[in-house]
Each structure stands twice: as structure tokens, then as C-alpha cells.
Amino acid sequence: MDLAGTTIALTGATGFLGSHIAIELARRGAHVRGVVRTPSKGDWLAEAHGVRFARADLGDRDSLKAAFDGADIVVSNAAAVGTGKTYEAFYEANVQGTENVMQAIAEAGVPRAVVVSTIGVYKTRLLGRNDESTPMLQGRERALSSLFTDWRYSSTKAEAERRAWDLAAEHGIDLTTVRPGPIYGERDDKLTTRYAKALKRRVVFAPTLKLPHVHAGDVAQVIAAALEREISVGRAYNVVGDNYSPHRIAHTWRRLAGTGPTIVPLFVPLSGRFDDQRAREELGYRPRSLEEGLAGCVAEHAT
Ligand SMILES: NC(=O)c1ccc[n+]([C@@H]2O[C@H](COP(=O)([O-])OP(=O)(O)OC[C@H]3O[C@@H](n4cnc5c(N)ncnc54)[C@H](OP(=O)(O)O)[C@@H]3O)[C@@H](O)[C@H]2O)c1
């Protein structure tokens, strides 16, 4: 589908990834309708990228339905993310919120949707690589990834994705899910900000453990490509980028900034094993280089 001239309702458009998705879809000529709790947070997106806003909450299906009315596509991106919330709070936003979004899509008669999921939904697989066939977490099950990510977030995202598939089948909605790895980029108050803060110290101890890092702009491009290509209907896509160690990131950041701390390597000879070959083959996904991805982040955190 050519996205030019389509109307795309995007939940969480004022969040970190949401802002990158909004900009990418607008760049391809879509009319982007940000579906958010606080439209004033998106004034800059309205001014610079022509995004319009509708107010809605994941807990209020009627507000979602009203916001989705007349849209050609819904991108479900809003979620409770990060740490420090109860299981119930994650469940309410992620599982019940996704149910509300999918029901509202059906009620508004929108035929096409993308749900943003995460590679955190997978059970631990000790052998081989984790592609989209890796089984997902069930109930309150925990995976090894809970060493890095709150297990409540991962398990509720797995249940949310399962419900999204069930409701898409029940209502005949053409669904694609996108499962990013850890995302970095401009306007990120999580991973990127942690790097930026660490690199303001005089000495940094940086593990050589290699983990996936994907730039938010690359995730946005995969979502747009999925919407453009019919093959993605009924499919899930990992989008994990290349593996980089915090040690490599620290060195690259320091080089781009032209200044920075003493970096001491902590040797951890392990590497993440996620596979995003399907997105590369079917959606033309090509991750940007680390240098390219970090340049804007370094500039943003320069002061
Ligand atoms: N960041 C990562 O590394 C990563 C990795 C894999 C997948 N993901 C997925 O990417 C998506 C976006 O995450 P992000 O990192 O961009 O997080 P974020 O910056 O916290 O954005 C989340 C957005 O969801 C909105 N939201 C939360 N609860 C809501 C509710 N009850 N009603 C309406 N909106 C609500 C927030 O709105 P407010 O602005 O009003 O708070 C915010 O705009 C999520 O689905 C997440 O699971 C993220």
C-alpha cells in the first residue's frame, strides 16, 4: 500500500519510539493522527511534521474508538514501559490496553494494524538463535532477559501480543507485529540517557558483552515498510539491529563527542542471539551503522 494520503492513527505518538514513527510516516506522505493522553506534548510534532492529535487513554475504549474513526491504519505503540511499576499496572496498560485498542479498531472499522511488541516476549532458548518461531512467555513466566528487563513488562507484552493476534483473527483485522530489541536514539529517556549519564563520569567500566541495539528510526522504517508490503500481513518481525557491547558504544560515543571518560573494559565473552533475517529479507531492513545512529544522540546530550 502506498502510504501517501492515508490516515494513520498512532498511539503513544509523543513517546520516544512513537515520535520516530510519526516522523517516518509523515515523511512518506501519510496524515498522522497521534492518539495520546496529552496532545500538548506533541506541539513540536504538529509544527515540524504536520501531525494532528486526538486525546485518548488506553483504559478508555470509547476514546480510542473516537480517535480511530476514519483512519485507514492503526499503529498500536503506546504501552507501560520500563521498571518500577506493579504487575497490575503493567497488565492494565499492556494487556487490557491492547485489548481495548484492538476492540476499538474493530468498532471503528479500521482494516489494518501494526502492534509494537518486543523481543522480551520470548522464552529463554539456550541453543540456536531466537527468531520469530521462538515460543513466547506464558502467564507470569520469566526468561533470562529479566536480568536486563522487568519481567512484569515482558510477560504482559507477551500476553498483549497473544491477545492482539486472537482479536485480529476474530474481527478480520490485517495485523503485523514488530518486535524490537533494545532501542536507542534521540529523545530516549531510558537506554540512551543511561549511556549519556555514564559517559559524563571520569572513569567508566564498560562490559564487552554484546547485546542488540536498534535505532528508533530503523524500527520506524520497518513499521512503514511493513505497511507498504502485503507480505507482512499475519507476520511477526524481530527488529534487533546488530550486536554492540557497552564497551564499543562508549568508545564510539567518546570519539563522536571528541571528549569523554577513561573507559575500562569488563570482559564478558557473551553475545545476544536474536535473528531479524525475516525483516531484512521481506521488508528490506538494513540497520544504520552505530556511528550514524549515535551521532544525533551525542549531539543531543552534548550540553
Ligand atoms: N524502548 C525500548 O527499548 C523498546 C524495546 C522494545 C519494544 N519497545 C516498545 O516500543 C513501544 C514504545 O516504547 P517507548 O520506549 O517509546 O516508551 P515511551 O517513551 O514510554 O512511550 C510510551 C508511550 O505510551 C503512552 N502511554 C502509556 N500508557 C498509556 C495510557 N494508559 N494511555 C495512553 N497512552 C499511554 C505514553 O504516553 P505519555 O507520554 O502520556 O506518558 C508514551 O507516549 C512500546 O510498545 C514498547 O513496549 C520499546
Ligand as a Chemical Component Dictionary entry (heavy atoms), coordinates in Angstrom:
data_LIG
# 
_chem_comp.id                   LIG 
_chem_comp.type                 NON-POLYMER 
_chem_comp.pdbx_formal_charge   0 
_chem_comp.three_letter_code    LIG 
# 
loop_
_chem_comp_atom.comp_id 
_chem_comp_atom.atom_id 
_chem_comp_atom.alt_atom_id 
_chem_comp_atom.type_symbol 
_chem_comp_atom.charge 
_chem_comp_atom.model_Cartn_x 
_chem_comp_atom.model_Cartn_y 
_chem_comp_atom.model_Cartn_z 
_chem_comp_atom.pdbx_ordinal 
LIG N1  N1  N 0  12.428 1.411  24.346 1  
LIG C1  C1  C 0  12.770 0.175  24.058 2  
LIG O1  O1  O 0  13.934 -0.230 24.200 3  
LIG C2  C2  C 0  11.731 -0.772 23.497 4  
LIG C3  C3  C 0  12.161 -2.052 23.068 5  
LIG C4  C4  C 0  11.233 -2.922 22.506 6  
LIG C5  C5  C 0  9.911  -2.543 22.391 7  
LIG N2  N2  N 1  9.513  -1.311 22.825 8  
LIG C6  C6  C 0  8.089  -0.949 22.672 9  
LIG O2  O2  O 0  8.020  0.281  21.993 10 
LIG C7  C7  C 0  6.806  0.965  22.359 11 
LIG C8  C8  C 0  7.132  2.394  22.749 12 
LIG O3  O3  O 0  8.013  2.386  23.847 13 
LIG P1  P1  P 0  8.948  3.658  24.187 14 
LIG O4  O4  O 0  10.274 3.128  24.545 15 
LIG O5  O5  O -1 8.803  4.674  23.154 16 
LIG O6  O6  O 0  8.274  4.145  25.555 17 
LIG P2  P2  P 0  7.750  5.601  25.990 18 
LIG O7  O7  O 0  8.651  6.670  25.527 19 
LIG O8  O8  O 0  7.454  5.471  27.439 20 
LIG O9  O9  O 0  6.398  5.735  25.181 21 
LIG C9  C9  C 0  5.243  5.046  25.587 22 
LIG C10 C10 C 0  4.042  5.865  25.187 23 
LIG O10 O10 O 0  2.874  5.165  25.632 24 
LIG C11 C11 C 0  2.000  6.123  26.195 25 
LIG N3  N3  N 0  1.115  5.524  27.190 26 
LIG C12 C12 C 0  1.468  4.805  28.293 27 
LIG N4  N4  N 0  0.367  4.467  28.973 28 
LIG C13 C13 C 0  -0.695 4.996  28.312 29 
LIG C14 C14 C 0  -2.097 5.016  28.541 30 
LIG N5  N5  N 0  -2.655 4.416  29.606 31 
LIG N6  N6  N 0  -2.888 5.638  27.641 32 
LIG C15 C15 C 0  -2.359 6.258  26.562 33 
LIG N7  N7  N 0  -1.037 6.281  26.294 34 
LIG C16 C16 C 0  -0.226 5.667  27.178 35 
LIG C17 C17 C 0  2.883  7.175  26.833 36 
LIG O11 O11 O 0  2.137  8.360  26.940 37 
LIG P3  P3  P 0  2.540  9.587  27.868 38 
LIG O12 O12 O 0  3.531  10.375 27.028 39 
LIG O13 O13 O 0  1.264  10.296 28.092 40 
LIG O14 O14 O 0  3.151  9.018  29.117 41 
LIG C18 C18 C 0  4.014  7.268  25.827 42 
LIG O15 O15 O 0  3.718  8.207  24.827 43 
LIG C19 C19 C 0  6.171  0.140  23.472 44 
LIG O16 O16 O 0  5.152  -0.666 22.934 45 
LIG C20 C20 C 0  7.329  -0.724 23.953 46 
LIG O17 O17 O 0  6.878  -1.934 24.533 47 
LIG C21 C21 C 0  10.389 -0.412 23.375 48 
# 
loop_
_chem_comp_bond.comp_id 
_chem_comp_bond.atom_id_1 
_chem_comp_bond.atom_id_2 
_chem_comp_bond.value_order 
_chem_comp_bond.pdbx_ordinal 
LIG N1  C1  SING 1  
LIG C1  O1  DOUB 2  
LIG C1  C2  SING 3  
LIG C2  C3  SING 4  
LIG C2  C21 DOUB 5  
LIG C3  C4  DOUB 6  
LIG C4  C5  SING 7  
LIG C5  N2  DOUB 8  
LIG N2  C6  SING 9  
LIG N2  C21 SING 10 
LIG C6  O2  SING 11 
LIG C6  C20 SING 12 
LIG O2  C7  SING 13 
LIG C7  C8  SING 14 
LIG C7  C19 SING 15 
LIG C8  O3  SING 16 
LIG O3  P1  SING 17 
LIG P1  O4  DOUB 18 
LIG P1  O5  SING 19 
LIG P1  O6  SING 20 
LIG O6  P2  SING 21 
LIG P2  O7  DOUB 22 
LIG P2  O8  SING 23 
LIG P2  O9  SING 24 
LIG O9  C9  SING 25 
LIG C9  C10 SING 26 
LIG C10 O10 SING 27 
LIG C10 C18 SING 28 
LIG O10 C11 SING 29 
LIG C11 N3  SING 30 
LIG C11 C17 SING 31 
LIG N3  C12 SING 32 
LIG N3  C16 SING 33 
LIG C12 N4  DOUB 34 
LIG N4  C13 SING 35 
LIG C13 C14 SING 36 
LIG C13 C16 DOUB 37 
LIG C14 N5  SING 38 
LIG C14 N6  DOUB 39 
LIG N6  C15 SING 40 
LIG C15 N7  DOUB 41 
LIG N7  C16 SING 42 
LIG C17 O11 SING 43 
LIG C17 C18 SING 44 
LIG O11 P3  SING 45 
LIG P3  O12 DOUB 46 
LIG P3  O13 SING 47 
LIG P3  O14 SING 48 
LIG C18 O15 SING 49 
LIG C19 O16 SING 50 
LIG C19 C20 SING 51 
LIG C20 O17 SING 52 
# 
